[in-house]
């Protein structure tokens, strides 16, 4: 069955870095775009970044552009989110999810564009 498992979350001080990992199984990662979304209590999940099967196009939420980098290794069935210069506003549960198409589109920001999800990993940015 399709599974996505996130890891790498934790507590970090403002300005610090974390690298999230997403291990995919049960399907061919190379056939799907993958997104990272985040959620805070009381709000809908919002798209943070999306990477297409051939790394083009890639989308980033405006507030993380220049600080976050998404990447993938189809051979290892892995997707990563490198997060630098973290801010308290980045505090959330982060999810990786399978986009329903091979290439990301502008709808990446919406949780409705994804069909399978991981369990999430908590990222807390605080001093």
N, CA, C and O atoms as a MOPAC input file, in Angstrom:
PM7 MOZYME 1SCF
protein

 N      0.82900 1    -1.17800 1     0.00000 1
 C      0.00000 1     0.00000 1     0.00000 1
 C      0.88000 1     1.25100 1     0.00000 1
 O      2.04700 1     1.20800 1     0.39100 1
 N      0.30200 1     2.34900 1    -0.44200 1
 C      1.03200 1     3.60400 1    -0.49100 1
 C      1.33300 1     4.07200 1     0.92500 1
 O      0.44400 1     4.13200 1     1.77500 1
 N      2.59500 1     4.40200 1     1.16900 1
 C      2.99400 1     4.95000 1     2.46400 1
 C      3.97900 1     6.08700 1     2.27000 1
 O      4.84900 1     6.04100 1     1.40000 1
 N      3.82400 1     7.10300 1     3.09500 1
 C      4.74900 1     8.22200 1     3.16500 1
 C      5.08500 1     8.42700 1     4.63600 1
 O      4.19200 1     8.55400 1     5.47400 1
 N      6.37100 1     8.45700 1     4.94200 1
 C      6.80100 1     8.57600 1     6.32900 1
 C      7.78000 1     9.73200 1     6.45500 1
 O      8.85900 1     9.72100 1     5.86300 1
 N      7.38100 1    10.73900 1     7.24400 1
 C      8.24000 1    11.90900 1     7.45600 1
 C      9.14800 1    11.70200 1     8.66200 1
 O      8.82000 1    10.95300 1     9.58300 1
 N     10.27800 1    12.37000 1     8.64200 1
 C     11.18600 1    12.39400 1     9.77700 1
 C     12.00700 1    13.66800 1     9.72100 1
 O     12.04500 1    14.35200 1     8.69800 1
 N     12.67100 1    13.98100 1    10.84100 1
 C     13.58200 1    15.11600 1    10.86200 1
 C     13.08500 1    16.35200 1    11.58000 1
 O     13.81600 1    17.33400 1    11.70200 1
 N     11.85800 1    16.31800 1    12.05400 1
 C     11.35700 1    17.47000 1    12.78700 1
 C     12.00900 1    17.59700 1    14.15600 1
 O     12.76100 1    16.72300 1    14.58800 1
 N     11.70700 1    18.70600 1    14.83100 1
 C     12.25000 1    18.91400 1    16.15800 1
 C     12.13500 1    20.34400 1    16.60400 1
 O     11.43900 1    21.15300 1    15.99000 1
 N     12.83300 1    20.64900 1    17.68800 1
 C     12.86900 1    21.99900 1    18.25800 1
 C     14.16500 1    22.67000 1    17.82400 1
 O     15.24900 1    22.10400 1    17.96400 1
 N     14.04000 1    23.87900 1    17.29700 1
 C     15.21100 1    24.61100 1    16.82600 1
 C     15.03300 1    26.08000 1    17.17500 1
 O     13.90900 1    26.57600 1    17.24000 1
 N     16.13100 1    26.76800 1    17.39600 1
 C     16.07600 1    28.19500 1    17.69300 1
 C     15.87500 1    28.99500 1    16.41000 1
 O     16.23200 1    28.52800 1    15.32900 1
 N     15.31100 1    30.18400 1    16.51600 1
 C     15.19100 1    31.04500 1    15.32800 1
 C     16.54800 1    31.23100 1    14.66300 1
 O     17.56600 1    31.44300 1    15.32300 1
 N     16.53100 1    31.14400 1    13.33100 1
 C     17.77000 1    31.21800 1    12.56800 1
 C     18.41900 1    29.88200 1    12.31700 1
 O     19.36500 1    29.78200 1    11.53500 1
 N     17.92600 1    28.86100 1    12.96800 1
 C     18.48700 1    27.52700 1    12.81300 1
 C     17.98600 1    26.80500 1    11.57600 1
 O     17.22600 1    27.36000 1    10.78300 1
 N     18.42200 1    25.56100 1    11.42100 1
 C     18.08600 1    24.75800 1    10.24000 1
 C     17.59900 1    23.37600 1    10.64700 1
 O     17.96700 1    22.84400 1    11.69500 1
 N     16.77000 1    22.81900 1     9.79400 1
 C     16.33800 1    21.43700 1     9.89800 1
 C     16.21700 1    20.86700 1     8.49500 1
 O     15.96300 1    21.59200 1     7.53300 1
 N     16.40400 1    19.55200 1     8.39400 1
 C     16.17300 1    18.86900 1     7.13100 1
 C     15.12900 1    17.79500 1     7.35400 1
 O     15.34900 1    16.84200 1     8.10000 1
 N     13.99500 1    17.95900 1     6.70000 1
 C     12.94000 1    16.95700 1     6.76400 1
 C     13.13500 1    15.93300 1     5.64700 1
 O     13.56400 1    16.26700 1     4.54300 1
 N     12.81200 1    14.68800 1     5.96100 1
 C     12.87600 1    13.61400 1     4.97800 1
 C     11.51600 1    12.96100 1     4.85000 1
 O     10.74400 1    12.90400 1     5.80800 1
 N     11.23300 1    12.47300 1     3.66100 1
 C      9.97600 1    11.76300 1     3.37700 1
 C     10.32800 1    10.49200 1     2.63300 1
 O     10.82800 1    10.53700 1     1.50900 1
 N     10.06500 1     9.35400 1     3.26300 1
 C     10.31900 1     8.05100 1     2.64900 1
 C      9.03600 1     7.52900 1     2.03800 1
 O      8.02800 1     7.36900 1     2.72600 1
 N      9.07600 1     7.26200 1     0.73800 1
 C      7.89500 1     6.79600 1     0.00900 1
 C      8.00300 1     5.30600 1    -0.28300 1
 O      9.08800 1     4.81100 1    -0.58700 1
 N      6.89800 1     4.59800 1    -0.19400 1
 C      6.86700 1     3.18600 1    -0.53500 1
 C      5.48500 1     2.82600 1    -1.06600 1
 O      4.51100 1     3.54700 1    -0.84700 1
 N      5.41800 1     1.70200 1    -1.76800 1
 C      4.13300 1     1.23300 1    -2.29100 1
 C      3.73900 1     1.82600 1    -3.62900 1
 O      2.67500 1     1.50500 1    -4.15900 1
 N      4.57300 1     2.68100 1    -4.18000 1
 C      4.33600 1     3.24500 1    -5.51100 1
 C      5.67700 1     3.74600 1    -6.04200 1
 O      6.65100 1     3.86300 1    -5.29700 1
 N      5.71000 1     4.03700 1    -7.33700 1
 C      6.92600 1     4.54900 1    -7.95200 1
 C      7.00500 1     6.05800 1    -7.75600 1
 O      6.23600 1     6.81500 1    -8.34900 1
 N      7.95400 1     6.48700 1    -6.90700 1
 C      8.08700 1     7.91800 1    -6.62900 1
 C      8.31200 1     8.70500 1    -7.91700 1
 O      7.86000 1     9.84400 1    -8.04000 1
 N      9.00400 1     8.10400 1    -8.86800 1
 C      9.34400 1     8.80000 1   -10.10100 1
 C      8.15900 1     9.13800 1   -10.99100 1
 O      8.33100 1     9.80300 1   -12.01200 1
 N      6.96900 1     8.70000 1   -10.62900 1
 C      5.78200 1     8.96900 1   -11.43800 1
 C      4.91000 1    10.08900 1   -10.88000 1
 O      3.90000 1    10.45100 1   -11.48400 1
 N      5.29800 1    10.64000 1    -9.72600 1
 C      4.43700 1    11.63500 1    -9.06500 1
 C      5.23300 1    12.82800 1    -8.55100 1
 O      6.37100 1    12.70100 1    -8.09800 1
 N      4.59700 1    13.98600 1    -8.63600 1
 C      5.09800 1    15.12800 1    -7.88900 1
 C      4.79900 1    14.91000 1    -6.40800 1
 O      3.85100 1    14.21100 1    -6.05100 1
 N      5.61500 1    15.51000 1    -5.56100 1
 C      5.45200 1    15.39500 1    -4.12100 1
 C      5.46800 1    16.79000 1    -3.50300 1
 O      6.25500 1    17.65100 1    -3.89900 1
 N      4.61000 1    16.99300 1    -2.55400 1
 C      4.55200 1    18.28000 1    -1.88300 1
 C      4.84300 1    18.17000 1    -0.39900 1
 O      4.69400 1    17.11000 1     0.21000 1
 N      5.25700 1    19.28100 1     0.16200 1
 C      5.34400 1    19.44900 1     1.61100 1
 C      4.28600 1    20.48800 1     1.99200 1
 O      4.20200 1    21.56200 1     1.39700 1
 N      3.50000 1    20.14600 1     2.97800 1
 C      2.47600 1    21.05500 1     3.48600 1
 C      2.64500 1    21.15500 1     4.99000 1
 O      3.28900 1    20.30500 1     5.60500 1
 N      2.07200 1    22.18500 1     5.58300 1
 C      2.16100 1    22.33700 1     7.01900 1
 C      0.81600 1    22.78400 1     7.57700 1
 O     -0.02400 1    23.34700 1     6.87500 1
 N      0.65100 1    22.51300 1     8.85600 1
 C     -0.61300 1    22.83700 1     9.50800 1
 C     -0.36800 1    23.27300 1    10.94300 1
 O      0.41400 1    22.66900 1    11.67700 1
 N     -1.05400 1    24.33100 1    11.31600 1
 C     -1.07400 1    24.76900 1    12.70800 1
 C     -2.49700 1    24.58400 1    13.22700 1
 O     -3.44200 1    24.58000 1    12.43800 1
 N     -2.66300 1    24.43400 1    14.52100 1
 C     -4.01100 1    24.20100 1    15.07400 1
 C     -4.99500 1    25.28000 1    14.64600 1
 O     -4.70500 1    26.47500 1    14.70800 1
 N     -6.16600 1    24.82700 1    14.21200 1
 C     -7.22100 1    25.75000 1    13.83500 1
 C     -7.16800 1    26.24800 1    12.41500 1
 O     -8.03400 1    27.01300 1    11.99000 1
 N     -6.15100 1    25.82200 1    11.66500 1
 C     -6.02400 1    26.26600 1    10.28400 1
 C     -5.90600 1    25.08100 1     9.34900 1
 O     -5.51600 1    23.98800 1     9.75800 1
 N     -6.25000 1    25.30900 1     8.07500 1
 C     -6.11200 1    24.25900 1     7.08000 1
 C     -4.63900 1    24.02900 1     6.75300 1
 O     -3.79700 1    24.90700 1     6.94100 1
 N     -4.35500 1    22.83300 1     6.26100 1
 C     -3.01600 1    22.56400 1     5.76600 1
 C     -2.74000 1    23.45600 1     4.56500 1
 O     -3.60400 1    23.64700 1     3.70900 1
 N     -1.54000 1    23.99500 1     4.51100 1
 C     -1.17500 1    24.86800 1     3.40900 1
 C      0.07900 1    24.34500 1     2.73200 1
 O      0.98900 1    23.84000 1     3.39000 1
 N      0.12100 1    24.46700 1     1.42900 1
 C      1.27600 1    24.02900 1     0.68900 1
 C      2.48000 1    24.91300 1     0.95200 1
 O      2.37800 1    26.14000 1     0.95700 1
 N      3.62000 1    24.27600 1     1.16900 1
 C      4.87600 1    24.97900 1     1.40200 1
 C      5.76400 1    24.88200 1     0.16900 1
 O      6.39900 1    25.85600 1    -0.23500 1
 N      5.79800 1    23.69500 1    -0.41800 1
 C      6.63900 1    23.48200 1    -1.58200 1
 C      6.16300 1    22.23900 1    -2.32200 1
 O      5.52900 1    21.35400 1    -1.74700 1
 N      6.48300 1    22.19500 1    -3.60600 1
 C      6.12200 1    21.04200 1    -4.42600 1
 C      7.20700 1    20.82200 1    -5.46100 1
 O      7.71900 1    21.77500 1    -6.04600 1
 N      7.55900 1    19.55500 1    -5.68700 1
 C      8.60400 1    19.23300 1    -6.66000 1
 C      8.05200 1    18.22600 1    -7.65900 1
 O      7.46600 1    17.21100 1    -7.28200 1
 N      8.24900 1    18.52300 1    -8.93200 1
 C      7.77000 1    17.65700 1   -10.00400 1
 C      8.72300 1    16.49200 1   -10.22000 1
 O      9.81900 1    16.45800 1    -9.65900 1
 N      8.29500 1    15.54000 1   -11.03800 1
 C      9.06000 1    14.30000 1   -11.18100 1
 C     10.46500 1    14.53900 1   -11.69900 1
 O     11.39600 1    13.83200 1   -11.31400 1
 N     10.63200 1    15.53400 1   -12.57200 1
 C     11.95300 1    15.84700 1   -13.13400 1
 C     12.50600 1    17.15800 1   -12.58800 1
 O     13.30700 1    17.82800 1   -13.24000 1
 N     12.07600 1    17.50700 1   -11.40600 1
 C     12.54200 1    18.71200 1   -10.69800 1
 C     12.12300 1    20.02200 1   -11.37300 1
 O     12.64100 1    21.08500 1   -11.03100 1
 N     11.21300 1    19.95500 1   -12.30300 1
 C     10.74900 1    21.16300 1   -12.97500 1
 C      9.30400 1    20.98100 1   -13.41700 1
 O      9.02200 1    20.08200 1   -14.20900 1
 N      8.36900 1    21.81400 1   -12.92700 1
 C      8.63200 1    22.97100 1   -12.07100 1
 C      8.70800 1    22.60900 1   -10.58400 1
 O      8.31400 1    21.52300 1   -10.16000 1
 N      9.22700 1    23.55900 1    -9.82200 1
 C      9.22800 1    23.52400 1    -8.36400 1
 C      8.51600 1    24.78400 1    -7.89300 1
 O      8.71200 1    25.87000 1    -8.44000 1
 N      7.69800 1    24.62000 1    -6.87900 1
 C      6.97400 1    25.75000 1    -6.31900 1
 C      7.36000 1    25.92800 1    -4.85000 1
 O      7.64100 1    24.96500 1    -4.13700 1
 N      7.36300 1    27.18800 1    -4.42600 1
 C      7.56600 1    27.52100 1    -3.02000 1
 C      6.54500 1    28.57200 1    -2.60300 1
 O      6.22100 1    29.49100 1    -3.35500 1
 N      6.05700 1    28.41000 1    -1.40100 1
 C      5.24400 1    29.46200 1    -0.78500 1
 C      6.12400 1    30.70500 1    -0.64300 1
 O      7.31000 1    30.60000 1    -0.32900 1
 N      5.54200 1    31.87000 1    -0.87400 1
 C      6.32700 1    33.10800 1    -0.86600 1
 C      7.14900 1    33.27600 1     0.41200 1
 O      8.30400 1    33.69900 1     0.36000 1
 N      6.56200 1    32.95000 1     1.53800 1
 C      7.22400 1    33.21900 1     2.82100 1
 C      8.42100 1    32.31200 1     3.09200 1
 O      9.19800 1    32.57100 1     4.01200 1
 N      8.57800 1    31.24000 1     2.29100 1
 C      9.72400 1    30.34800 1     2.50100 1
 C     10.72200 1    30.41800 1     1.35100 1
 O     11.81000 1    29.84600 1     1.43000 1
 N     10.34900 1    31.11800 1     0.28500 1
 C     11.23700 1    31.24900 1    -0.87500 1
 C     12.59500 1    31.80000 1    -0.42700 1
 O     12.66500 1    32.80300 1     0.28400 1
 N     13.66300 1    31.13500 1    -0.84900 1
 C     15.00400 1    31.57300 1    -0.48600 1
 C     15.52000 1    30.98300 1     0.81300 1
 O     16.71300 1    31.06100 1     1.10400 1
 N     14.62600 1    30.39400 1     1.59500 1
 C     15.03500 1    29.77100 1     2.86500 1
 C     14.88100 1    28.24600 1     2.82000 1
 O     15.67000 1    27.52600 1     3.43100 1
 N     13.88700 1    27.76400 1     2.11200 1
 C     13.62600 1    26.32900 1     2.02400 1
 C     14.04300 1    25.82300 1     0.64500 1
 O     13.92300 1    26.53000 1    -0.35500 1
 N     14.53700 1    24.57600 1     0.61500 1
 C     14.88500 1    23.92700 1    -0.64000 1
 C     14.34000 1    22.51600 1    -0.64200 1
 O     14.62400 1    21.72400 1     0.25700 1
 N     13.55500 1    22.21000 1    -1.65800 1
 C     13.00600 1    20.86700 1    -1.80900 1
 C     13.85200 1    20.09300 1    -2.80700 1
 O     14.35300 1    20.65700 1    -3.78000 1
 N     14.00700 1    18.79400 1    -2.55900 1
 C     14.76600 1    17.95600 1    -3.48100 1
 C     14.22400 1    16.54000 1    -3.40800 1
 O     13.46200 1    16.19800 1    -2.50400 1
 N     14.62200 1    15.73100 1    -4.36000 1
 C     14.14000 1    14.35100 1    -4.38200 1
 C     15.21300 1    13.42400 1    -4.92800 1
 O     16.08200 1    13.84000 1    -5.69500 1
 N     15.13900 1    12.17100 1    -4.52600 1
 C     15.99900 1    11.11100 1    -5.04700 1
 C     15.06400 1     9.95600 1    -5.40300 1
 O     14.70200 1     9.14600 1    -4.55000 1
 N     14.68500 1     9.89900 1    -6.66500 1
 C     13.71100 1     8.89100 1    -7.07600 1
 C     14.23600 1     7.46800 1    -6.86600 1
 O     13.47000 1     6.56200 1    -6.53500 1
 N     15.53200 1     7.27700 1    -7.05800 1
 C     16.10700 1     5.94800 1    -6.87600 1
 C     15.99800 1     5.44800 1    -5.44900 1
 O     15.82700 1     4.25400 1    -5.20600 1
 N     16.09900 1     6.38100 1    -4.50300 1
 C     15.99800 1     6.03000 1    -3.08500 1
 C     14.58000 1     6.19000 1    -2.55200 1
 O     14.31500 1     5.90500 1    -1.38400 1
 N     13.66900 1     6.64900 1    -3.41100 1
 C     12.28700 1     6.85400 1    -2.98400 1
 C     12.22000 1     7.87000 1    -1.83100 1
 O     11.47500 1     7.67700 1    -0.87100 1
 N     12.99000 1     8.93400 1    -1.93500 1
 C     13.06700 1     9.92500 1    -0.86600 1
 C     12.83000 1    11.32800 1    -1.40300 1
 O     13.21500 1    11.65500 1    -2.52600 1
 N     12.19200 1    12.15000 1    -0.58000 1
 C     12.02500 1    13.57300 1    -0.84200 1
 C     12.47500 1    14.32100 1     0.41400 1
 O     12.24400 1    13.87100 1     1.53700 1
 N     13.11700 1    15.46100 1     0.20500 1
 C     13.68900 1    16.20800 1     1.31700 1
 C     13.19900 1    17.65400 1     1.29900 1
 O     12.83100 1    18.19200 1     0.25500 1
 N     13.20400 1    18.26300 1     2.47600 1
 C     12.94700 1    19.69700 1     2.58700 1
 C     14.00500 1    20.27200 1     3.52200 1
 O     13.95700 1    20.07100 1     4.73500 1
 N     14.95200 1    20.98500 1     2.94100 1
 C     15.96800 1    21.66900 1     3.73300 1
 C     15.41200 1    23.02800 1     4.13100 1
 O     15.01700 1    23.82200 1     3.27800 1
 N     15.38700 1    23.28700 1     5.42600 1
 C     14.80700 1    24.51800 1     5.94700 1
 C     15.89100 1    25.29500 1     6.68600 1
 O     16.41700 1    24.83600 1     7.70000 1
 N     16.21400 1    26.45800 1     6.17200 1
 C     17.23800 1    27.31400 1     6.77400 1
 C     16.61900 1    28.60600 1     7.28300 1
 O     15.51200 1    28.97600 1     6.89100 1
 N     17.34800 1    29.28800 1     8.16400 1
 C     16.89200 1    30.55900 1     8.71700 1
 C     15.44000 1    30.45400 1     9.20800 1
 O     14.58700 1    31.26900 1     8.85900 1
 N     15.19800 1    29.45600 1    10.00300 1
 C     13.83500 1    29.20400 1    10.46400 1
 C     13.33300 1    30.31800 1    11.36000 1
 O     14.09600 1    30.94500 1    12.09600 1
 N     12.02100 1    30.55300 1    11.28100 1
 C     11.37300 1    31.60200 1    12.04100 1
 C     10.26200 1    30.99900 1    12.89300 1
 O      9.74900 1    29.92800 1    12.56900 1
 N      9.88600 1    31.66700 1    13.97000 1
 C      8.77900 1    31.14400 1    14.78600 1
 C      7.51500 1    30.88900 1    13.96500 1
 O      6.75300 1    29.97400 1    14.27700 1
 N      7.28500 1    31.68500 1    12.92300 1
 C      6.09900 1    31.50100 1    12.08000 1
 C      6.14100 1    30.20300 1    11.28700 1
 O      5.12800 1    29.79900 1    10.71500 1
 N      7.30300 1    29.53700 1    11.24100 1
 C      7.40300 1    28.24700 1    10.54300 1
 C      6.97400 1    27.08700 1    11.43100 1
 O      6.90000 1    25.94800 1    10.97000 1
 N      6.69200 1    27.36500 1    12.69200 1
 C      6.25100 1    26.32100 1    13.60400 1
 C      4.94600 1    25.69800 1    13.12300 1
 O      3.95800 1    26.39800 1    12.90300 1
 N      4.95200 1    24.37300 1    12.96100 1
 C      3.78300 1    23.66000 1    12.43600 1
 C      4.09400 1    22.17100 1    12.39700 1
 O      5.22900 1    21.74800 1    12.61400 1
 N      3.06900 1    21.39600 1    12.11900 1
 C      3.27000 1    19.99800 1    11.74600 1
 C      3.45500 1    19.97100 1    10.22900 1
 O      2.64300 1    20.51800 1     9.48400 1
 N      4.51500 1    19.34100 1     9.79300 1
 C      4.84700 1    19.27900 1     8.37100 1
 C      4.51900 1    17.87800 1     7.83700 1
 O      4.85300 1    16.86000 1     8.44200 1
 N      3.85700 1    17.87500 1     6.68800 1
 C      3.43800 1    16.64500 1     6.04000 1
 C      4.02900 1    16.57900 1     4.63500 1
 O      4.11000 1    17.59400 1     3.94300 1
 N      4.43800 1    15.39100 1     4.22000 1
 C      4.67500 1    15.19400 1     2.80000 1
 C      3.45100 1    14.47800 1     2.22900 1
 O      2.78100 1    13.71000 1     2.92000 1
 N      3.18100 1    14.74400 1     0.97000 1
 C      1.97600 1    14.21000 1     0.35800 1
 C      2.20100 1    13.99200 1    -1.13200 1
 O      3.01000 1    14.67300 1    -1.76300 1
 N      1.46700 1    13.03000 1    -1.67700 1
 C      1.58600 1    12.72100 1    -3.09300 1
 C      0.62500 1    13.58500 1    -3.89600 1
 O     -0.59100 1    13.52000 1    -3.71700 1
 N      1.19800 1    14.40700 1    -4.79600 1
 C      0.39200 1    15.20700 1    -5.70600 1
 C     -0.24900 1    14.26900 1    -6.71500 1
 O      0.32300 1    13.22800 1    -7.03600 1
 N     -1.42200 1    14.61800 1    -7.22000 1
 C     -2.15700 1    13.67600 1    -8.07100 1
 C     -1.64900 1    13.61100 1    -9.50900 1
 O     -2.15400 1    12.82600 1   -10.31200 1
 N     -0.64500 1    14.43900 1    -9.83900 1
 C     -0.11300 1    14.48400 1   -11.18900 1
 C      1.41400 1    14.42000 1   -11.15000 1
 O      2.01300 1    14.62700 1   -10.09500 1
 N      2.05300 1    14.13400 1   -12.29600 1
 C      3.52500 1    14.09600 1   -12.30000 1
 C      4.17300 1    15.46300 1   -12.08500 1
 O      5.27100 1    15.56100 1   -11.53600 1
 N      3.49100 1    16.50000 1   -12.51800 1
 C      4.06400 1    17.83800 1   -12.39700 1
 C      3.21900 1    18.70000 1   -11.46700 1
 O      1.98900 1    18.66400 1   -11.49600 1
 N      3.92100 1    19.47800 1   -10.63700 1
 C      3.24200 1    20.41600 1    -9.75300 1
 C      2.56400 1    21.50400 1   -10.57500 1
 O      2.97200 1    21.80900 1   -11.69500 1
 N      1.53300 1    22.07200 1    -9.99800 1
 C      0.88100 1    23.22000 1   -10.60800 1
 C      0.57000 1    24.23200 1    -9.52200 1
 O      0.89700 1    24.02500 1    -8.35400 1
 N     -0.06000 1    25.32200 1    -9.91200 1
 C     -0.38900 1    26.35100 1    -8.94600 1
 C     -1.31000 1    25.89100 1    -7.83900 1
 O     -1.42400 1    26.55600 1    -6.80900 1
 N     -1.96900 1    24.76300 1    -8.03500 1
 C     -2.86800 1    24.23800 1    -7.00100 1
 C     -2.11700 1    23.51600 1    -5.89000 1
 O     -2.74600 1    22.94700 1    -4.99800 1
 N     -0.78100 1    23.52500 1    -5.92500 1
 C     -0.00600 1    22.78700 1    -4.92900 1
 C     -0.30600 1    23.27700 1    -3.50800 1
 O     -0.13600 1    22.54200 1    -2.53500 1
 N     -0.75800 1    24.54400 1    -3.40800 1
 C     -0.97900 1    25.12200 1    -2.08300 1
 C     -2.15500 1    24.48100 1    -1.36000 1
 O     -2.26700 1    24.58600 1    -0.13800 1
 N     -3.03700 1    23.81200 1    -2.11300 1
 C     -4.27800 1    23.26800 1    -1.55100 1
 C     -4.12400 1    21.80300 1    -1.19400 1
 O     -3.59300 1    21.01800 1    -1.98000 1
 N     -4.58900 1    21.43400 1    -0.00600 1
 C     -4.53000 1    20.04000 1     0.41300 1
 C     -5.38400 1    19.15400 1    -0.49200 1
 O     -5.20000 1    17.93700 1    -0.51500 1
 N     -6.31100 1    19.74900 1    -1.23300 1
 C     -7.18200 1    18.96800 1    -2.10700 1
 C     -6.45100 1    18.40600 1    -3.32100 1
 O     -6.98400 1    17.54000 1    -4.01300 1
 N     -5.25300 1    18.88000 1    -3.58500 1
 C     -4.49600 1    18.43700 1    -4.75400 1
 C     -3.70600 1    17.15800 1    -4.49500 1
 O     -3.01000 1    16.66900 1    -5.38500 1
 N     -3.80700 1    16.61500 1    -3.29000 1
 C     -2.99800 1    15.46700 1    -2.88700 1
 C     -3.89000 1    14.28500 1    -2.52200 1
 O     -5.00300 1    14.46600 1    -2.02800 1
 N     -3.38800 1    13.06900 1    -2.77000 1
 C     -4.22300 1    11.90500 1    -2.49100 1
 C     -3.70200 1    11.01100 1    -1.36900 1
 O     -4.48200 1    10.24900 1    -0.79800 1
 N     -2.43800 1    11.07400 1    -1.03700 1
 C     -1.91000 1    10.28500 1     0.07100 1
 C     -0.98100 1    11.16000 1     0.90900 1
 O     -0.27600 1    12.03000 1     0.39800 1
 N     -1.00700 1    10.89500 1     2.21600 1
 C     -0.31000 1    11.74100 1     3.18500 1
 C      0.51300 1    10.90200 1     4.15500 1
 O      0.19300 1     9.74900 1     4.44000 1
 N      1.57500 1    11.51300 1     4.65000 1
 C      2.26300 1    10.92600 1     5.77500 1
 C      1.59300 1    11.32900 1     7.08000 1
 O      0.56500 1    12.00600 1     7.08200 1
 N      2.18900 1    10.90400 1     8.18900 1
 C      1.59500 1    11.15600 1     9.50100 1
 C      1.99300 1    12.52200 1    10.06100 1
 O      1.38600 1    13.00200 1    11.01900 1
 N      2.99900 1    13.13900 1     9.47300 1
 C      3.42500 1    14.45800 1     9.89900 1
 C      4.58100 1    14.41900 1    10.88300 1
 O      4.77500 1    13.43600 1    11.59900 1
 N      5.34500 1    15.50300 1    10.90700 1
 C      6.43900 1    15.65200 1    11.85300 1
 C      6.41000 1    17.09100 1    12.38500 1
 O      6.26800 1    18.04700 1    11.62200 1
 N      6.54500 1    17.21900 1    13.69000 1
 C      6.42500 1    18.52800 1    14.33200 1
 C      7.71800 1    19.32300 1    14.18700 1
 O      8.80900 1    18.81700 1    14.45200 1
 N      7.57700 1    20.56500 1    13.76600 1
 C      8.68600 1    21.51200 1    13.73200 1
 C      8.32700 1    22.67600 1    14.65100 1
 O      7.29700 1    23.32500 1    14.46900 1
 N      9.17100 1    22.93100 1    15.62300 1
 C      8.95500 1    24.03100 1    16.56100 1
 C     10.16900 1    24.94900 1    16.53400 1
 O     11.29800 1    24.52000 1    16.77200 1
 N      9.91400 1    26.21200 1    16.24200 1
 C     10.97800 1    27.20900 1    16.19200 1
 C     10.75900 1    28.17100 1    17.35200 1
 O      9.81200 1    28.95800 1    17.35800 1
 N     11.64000 1    28.09200 1    18.31900 1
 C     11.45800 1    28.89000 1    19.53000 1
 C     12.78700 1    29.06600 1    20.24400 1
 O     13.65400 1    28.19200 1    20.20900 1
 N     12.92700 1    30.20900 1    20.88900 1
 C     14.12300 1    30.44000 1    21.69400 1
 C     13.87600 1    30.05800 1    23.15500 1
 O     14.77400 1    30.18600 1    23.98700 1

